[in-house]
Each structure stands twice: as C-alpha cells, then as structure tokens.
Amino acid sequence: MQTTAEQYDAVIKICRDLYEKKMLDYGCAWRILRLPSLTDQIFIKAQRIRGLQENEVHKIDEDEKAEFIGIVNYSIMALIQLELGMVDQPDLEPKRAIALYEKHSTGTKELMLNKNHDYGEAWRDMRVSSLTDLILQKLLRVKTMEDNKGKTLVSEGIDANYQDIINYAVFALIHLGLANKIT
C-alpha cells in the first residue's frame, strides 16, 4: 500500500499536469483575478461537488474528481495571488508559474504531513462528503476574512485556510482512487 506522502504526490502530479497544460492553452490569465474571485470560483466547484453527491441526476458529464482537481489548482493560484498580488495583465512565464505551483504545493504537503502526524491519519476514516463540507466551511471562513480585509482576532490567516482546502481536496481525491491512476 502506498503511503500518504506517495498518494499525495501522485494526486498533486495529476493536478499540476493539468495546471501546466492549461497554462499552455490560456497563459496566466488567472493572474488578473482578485482573491475573492478565486475564492468564489473554488466555492462554485465545492457547491457543484455537493450537488453531485446529493443529486441522482447529473446534467453535465464531469465527476467529482475533476472538480476536486479544480479546487486544488484554484487554491494554489490563490496562494500565488496572496504572495504576488493581483495584476492588470498576465505577467508570469509558464516556467515561473510552475515553480510557484511547486513551492506552494510543497509547503502545503509539509503542513499536511505535520497535521497528519498529530491527527493520526483521521482523514482516512472520513467520508468524501464530509471533506466536501469541510471545504465549504473553510471557504465561508475565507469569504468572511476577505470581507474583513484579512483581519482576524484569533484565527489563522487566509493562506492557512487555502492550504487546508487543498489538503481536504487531495484527501478526497485519494479516497476516490485518483492516486492509483498515475502512470
């Protein structure tokens, strides 16, 4: 059986590969998005996942996996935006955009490994639907923090919430078998 770290890496590789291909198609057009716009995009994806989980009829031929991958990638874009700030015109070359993706996915994995140690891999006993709900809860927190201009009294920052969202989405993708699809 693969370890959590290996499964995590396998999922991130799939997410990063899609990110890289979309960069070749679209460039870094996402760099013009304000942080709340990225948060809303992630929220839409999480709401769609919840709908897929609750509704028997699906009118669009995309499953939860595609949406969770989108959540991972948009959350990493949000972390990059937090670091670099928004711009009026796309300003990243693909090589730098991939390096920033790697930086933030590596930092998020380190956080996961530390929390996973302390929590004893409790996520393995969670349902994908619970992970979806936790992502939605984190997004509502981020929206409130954004509305409050990032100010908090006792809570972790927006970046930590995005990292948790990434980790929950990766856990869901592992549960859904994506880590086993790496070739």
C-alpha positions in Angstrom: 0.0 0.0 0.0 1.2 3.5 -0.8 2.0 5.9 2.0 0.0 9.1 2.4 3.0 11.0 1.1 3.2 8.9 -2.1 -0.5 9.1 -2.7 -0.4 12.9 -2.1 2.4 13.3 -4.6 0.6 11.2 -7.1 -2.6 13.4 -6.8 -0.6 16.6 -6.9 1.2 15.4 -10.1 -2.1 14.9 -11.8 -3.3 18.4 -10.7 0.0 20.0 -11.6 0.0 18.4 -15.1 -3.5 19.8 -15.8 -2.4 23.2 -14.5 0.6 23.1 -16.8 -1.4 22.2 -19.8 -4.0 24.9 -19.1 -1.1 27.4 -18.9 -0.1 26.4 -22.4 -3.6 26.9 -23.6 -4.5 30.1 -21.7 -1.3 31.5 -20.2 -1.6 33.0 -16.8 -4.9 34.9 -17.4 -5.9 34.0 -13.8 -3.3 36.5 -12.6 -5.8 39.3 -13.1 -8.3 37.7 -10.7 -8.9 39.3 -7.3 -8.6 37.0 -4.4 -12.4 37.0 -3.7 -13.0 36.0 -7.4 -10.7 32.9 -6.9 -12.5 32.1 -3.6 -15.8 32.3 -5.4 -14.6 30.0 -8.2 -13.5 27.4 -5.6 -16.8 27.9 -3.8 -18.7 27.2 -7.1 -16.7 24.0 -7.6 -17.3 22.8 -4.0 -21.1 23.6 -4.3 -21.1 21.5 -7.5 -19.4 18.6 -5.8 -22.0 18.8 -3.0 -24.8 18.8 -5.7 -23.2 15.8 -7.4 -23.1 14.0 -4.0 -26.8 14.8 -3.2 -28.5 14.6 -6.6 -29.1 11.5 -8.6 -29.4 13.2 -11.9 -26.3 14.9 -13.4 -26.7 17.1 -16.5 -23.0 17.8 -17.0 -20.6 14.9 -17.8 -17.9 15.7 -15.2 -17.5 13.9 -12.0 -16.3 14.9 -8.5 -12.7 14.2 -9.4 -12.5 17.0 -12.0 -14.0 19.5 -9.5 -11.7 18.5 -6.7 -8.7 18.9 -9.1 -10.0 22.3 -9.9 -10.2 23.1 -6.2 -6.6 22.1 -5.7 -5.4 24.2 -8.6 -7.5 27.3 -7.9 -6.4 27.2 -4.3 -2.8 27.1 -5.3 -3.5 30.0 -7.7 -5.0 31.9 -4.7 -1.8 31.2 -2.6 0.2 32.6 -5.5 -2.0 35.7 -5.6 -1.6 36.1 -1.9 2.2 36.1 -2.4 2.5 38.2 -5.5 -0.7 40.3 -5.5 -3.1 40.8 -8.4 -2.0 42.4 -11.7 -3.8 44.1 -14.6 -2.2 41.9 -17.2 -0.8 38.3 -17.1 2.8 38.6 -16.0 4.1 35.1 -15.4 6.0 32.9 -17.8 5.0 29.2 -17.6 8.3 28.2 -16.0 7.9 30.7 -13.1 4.2 29.8 -12.7 5.1 26.1 -12.4 7.9 26.9 -9.9 5.4 28.9 -7.8 2.9 26.0 -8.0 5.7 23.6 -6.8 6.6 26.0 -3.9 3.0 26.2 -2.7 2.2 22.6 -3.2 5.3 21.5 -1.3 4.6 23.9 1.6 1.0 22.6 1.7 2.2 19.0 1.7 4.6 19.8 4.6 1.6 21.2 6.6 -0.4 18.1 5.8 2.4 15.8 7.0 2.7 17.6 10.3 -1.1 17.6 10.8 -1.4 14.0 9.7 1.2 13.1 12.3 -0.7 14.8 15.0 -4.2 13.6 13.9 -3.1 10.1 13.2 -4.5 10.0 9.6 -8.0 10.5 10.9 -9.0 11.6 7.3 -8.8 8.0 6.2 -11.9 7.3 8.2 -13.8 10.3 6.8 -16.3 10.3 4.1 -15.7 12.3 0.9 -19.0 14.2 1.6 -17.5 15.3 5.0 -14.4 16.5 3.3 -16.6 18.5 0.9 -18.5 20.0 3.8 -15.2 21.0 5.5 -14.0 22.6 2.2 -17.2 24.6 2.1 -16.9 25.6 5.7 -13.3 26.8 5.1 -14.5 28.8 2.1 -17.1 30.5 4.1 -14.4 31.5 6.6 -12.2 32.8 3.9 -15.1 34.9 2.5 -15.7 36.4 5.9 -12.0 37.2 6.3 -11.9 38.7 2.8 -14.9 40.9 3.7 -13.0 41.9 6.9 -9.9 42.8 4.8 -8.0 39.8 6.1 -8.2 40.9 9.7 -8.7 38.2 12.4 -8.7 38.3 16.2 -7.6 34.7 16.9 -7.9 32.8 13.7 -5.3 31.5 11.3 -5.0 33.5 8.1 -6.5 33.1 4.7 -3.4 31.2 3.5 -3.8 28.5 6.1 -7.4 28.0 5.1 -6.4 27.6 1.4 -3.8 25.1 2.5 -6.4 23.2 4.4 -8.8 23.3 1.4 -6.0 21.8 -0.8 -5.3 19.1 1.7 -9.0 18.2 2.1 -9.4 18.1 -1.7 -6.3 15.8 -2.1 -7.7 13.5 0.6 -11.0 13.3 -1.3 -9.1 12.5 -4.5 -7.1 9.8 -2.7 -10.4 8.3 -1.4 -11.8 8.5 -5.0 -8.9 6.5 -6.2 -7.0 9.2 -8.2 -3.7 8.3 -6.6 -3.9 4.9 -8.2 -4.3 6.3 -11.7 -0.8 7.7 -12.1 1.1 6.0 -14.9 
